[in-house]
Amino acid sequence: MFLKIFLSCIFITLFGCGSSEISRSAEVDQNTIADEKIFELNLVDLQLSDQGGIAKLSKKNNFCRLHVELLSSYGKEVYNFKFSLLSLVETNHFIYKYEGGIVDYRTAEDKELTELMAEYKDEHVISNELQLINKETVLGHKNIDINKNFEFYLNLFPNDAVLKCR
């Protein structure tokens, strides 16, 4: 009788730990699966950004993602929209600025000021490091501006690309 209980305990312990290891490895596999890229747009070509920008539509598991990056002379703005067949699930919005700012001396109208700024730029290294100044996470459709941006960027993609996602 004692041997039977002892063997049962060992059996439960071995398979109990094994099943938790299997479930943990399944969780890791789900988290490491890469997004399936559906479509990518260059926002400079669409004249939506003069410094650079990209919009990517992808799918992972049961959710679609729309990643938008807009570059400017002041910094970078990033939207990560996560949505499902029915609606917007979550949005992460980041705003970055260049440390110390970037001044485009070529746009100055005063010739002396232009020359002075050009000299300063040559003598001093202006940082291209980006600093996060705002991070916002919005669940669902709680922010009207986020919703408008989501609809705007999603409508830039061809219908067949959006249908692959939804």
C-alpha positions in Angstrom: 0.0 0.0 0.0 2.8 2.4 1.0 4.6 1.6 -2.3 1.5 2.3 -4.3 1.0 5.7 -2.7 4.7 6.5 -3.0 4.7 5.6 -6.8 1.5 7.7 -7.3 3.2 10.7 -5.6 6.2 10.4 -7.8 4.1 10.0 -10.9 2.0 13.1 -10.1 5.1 15.1 -9.3 6.9 14.1 -12.5 4.0 14.7 -14.8 2.7 17.7 -12.9 6.1 19.5 -13.4 6.4 18.3 -16.9 3.0 19.7 -17.9 3.8 23.1 -16.3 7.1 23.1 -18.2 5.2 22.4 -21.4 2.7 25.2 -20.8 5.5 27.6 -19.9 7.3 26.7 -23.2 4.1 27.2 -25.1 3.8 30.7 -23.6 7.3 31.5 -24.6 6.6 30.3 -28.1 3.6 32.5 -28.4 5.6 35.5 -27.2 8.4 34.9 -29.6 6.4 34.4 -32.8 7.2 37.3 -35.1 4.5 39.5 -36.6 3.4 38.5 -40.1 4.1 41.5 -42.3 1.1 42.3 -44.6 2.0 45.7 -46.1 4.4 48.6 -45.7 4.1 52.2 -46.8 6.7 55.0 -47.1 5.1 58.1 -45.8 7.5 60.4 -47.6 6.3 59.0 -50.9 2.8 59.9 -49.8 3.9 63.4 -48.8 2.9 62.9 -45.2 6.4 63.4 -43.8 9.2 65.4 -45.3 11.9 63.9 -42.9 11.0 60.3 -43.1 8.2 58.0 -42.0 6.8 54.5 -42.4 3.5 52.7 -41.8 3.5 48.9 -41.4 0.5 46.7 -41.3 1.1 43.2 -39.7 -0.7 40.4 -38.0 0.2 38.3 -34.9 -2.1 35.6 -33.5 -5.7 37.0 -33.6 -4.7 40.7 -33.6 -3.5 43.1 -36.3 -1.0 45.8 -35.7 -0.5 49.1 -37.4 2.9 50.7 -36.6 3.4 54.3 -37.7 6.7 56.3 -37.4 6.9 60.0 -38.3 10.2 61.8 -38.3 10.6 65.5 -38.2 13.4 68.0 -37.5 12.2 68.1 -33.9 12.1 64.4 -33.2 9.9 61.4 -33.8 6.3 60.3 -33.2 5.3 56.7 -33.0 1.9 55.0 -32.9 1.4 51.3 -32.3 -2.2 50.4 -32.9 -3.4 46.9 -31.9 -6.8 46.0 -33.3 -9.1 43.0 -33.9 -11.7 42.2 -36.4 -14.3 44.3 -34.5 -12.4 47.3 -33.1 -9.3 49.1 -31.8 -8.0 47.2 -28.7 -5.0 49.3 -27.6 -2.8 52.1 -28.8 0.7 53.1 -27.6 1.7 56.6 -28.6 5.3 57.9 -28.1 6.7 61.3 -28.7 10.5 61.8 -28.9 12.5 64.9 -29.3 16.2 65.4 -30.2 18.3 66.2 -27.2 19.3 69.9 -27.5 17.0 70.3 -30.5 18.0 70.5 -34.1 18.1 73.9 -35.9 18.0 73.9 -39.7 20.3 76.9 -40.4 19.5 76.7 -44.1 16.0 78.0 -43.5 17.1 81.3 -41.8 16.4 84.4 -43.8 19.0 86.6 -42.3 22.4 86.0 -44.1 24.5 86.9 -41.1 22.4 84.6 -38.9 22.7 81.8 -41.5 26.5 82.1 -41.5 26.7 82.3 -37.7 24.5 79.2 -37.3 26.4 77.3 -40.0 29.7 78.1 -38.1 28.1 77.0 -34.8 26.9 73.7 -36.3 30.4 73.0 -37.7 32.1 73.7 -34.3 29.5 72.0 -32.1 28.1 68.6 -32.5 24.4 68.7 -32.3 23.0 65.5 -30.8 21.0 63.1 -32.8 20.0 61.2 -29.7 16.2 60.9 -29.2 14.7 61.5 -25.8 11.2 60.2 -24.9 9.1 63.1 -23.7 5.6 61.5 -23.8 4.3 58.0 -23.5 0.6 57.3 -23.6 -1.3 54.0 -23.7 -5.0 54.2 -24.6 -7.4 51.3 -24.4 -10.0 50.9 -27.0 -11.7 54.0 -28.5 -11.3 56.2 -25.4 -9.4 59.0 -27.2 -11.0 60.8 -30.2 -7.7 62.0 -31.6 -6.2 58.5 -31.4 -9.3 57.1 -33.2 -9.0 59.7 -36.0 -5.3 58.9 -36.5 -6.0 55.2 -36.5 -8.7 55.5 -39.2 -6.6 57.9 -41.2 -3.5 55.7 -41.3 -5.5 52.5 -41.8 -7.3 54.1 -44.8 -3.9 54.7 -46.5 -3.5 51.0 -47.1 -5.1 49.1 -50.0 -8.4 47.4 -49.2 -7.1 43.9 -49.9 -4.2 44.4 -47.4 -6.6 45.6 -44.7 -8.9 42.6 -45.5 -6.0 40.2 -44.9 -5.7 41.7 -41.5 -9.3 41.7 -40.5 
